[in-house]
Amino acid sequence: MRTCRQAAPRTWGCLFHLASEREQARFLLGHRASSEHRSPTTGRLCDMSAVMNSRVETARRHVLDGRRIVAHQKELVWRLAALGLDTSEAKETLSLFESSLEIFEQHLRELLPPDA
């Protein structure tokens, strides 16, 4: 188990205290987790729904930012092509951004319940 710094907010203590995302999901779904989840900084029980909501919102923000970046890079590739300039590096960068976006989207899918 990891611990967090004393100055960390309550939700950070909860995030670092937990062993895995799967354990968090099991806890939220009402299954018995392997141990009681208490913040190492406060000793209080963690508000698991707030932790998961925070993680989902962060993942959603990453997806939206990733989509914006991919769209911008596609526009840049289009502009370079329209000017007759080399687009190979811009396309390679676009490919990397798209790969990152796929990872962000997969992470969001893993955090959301199956029926969402």
Sequence and secondary structure as in RCSB ss.txt:
>XXXX:A:sequence
MRTCRQAAPRTWGCLFHLASEREQARFLLGHRASSEHRSPTTGRLCDMSAVMNSRVETARRHVLDGRRIVAHQKE
LVWRLAALGLDTSEAKETLSLFESSLEIFEQHLRELLPPDA
>XXXX:A:secstr
     TTS HHHHHHHHSS HHHHHHHHTT   SS  B TTT  B  HHHHHHHHHHHHHHHHHHHHHHHHHHHH
HHHHHHHTT   HHHHHHHHHHHHHHHHHHHHHHHHS TT 
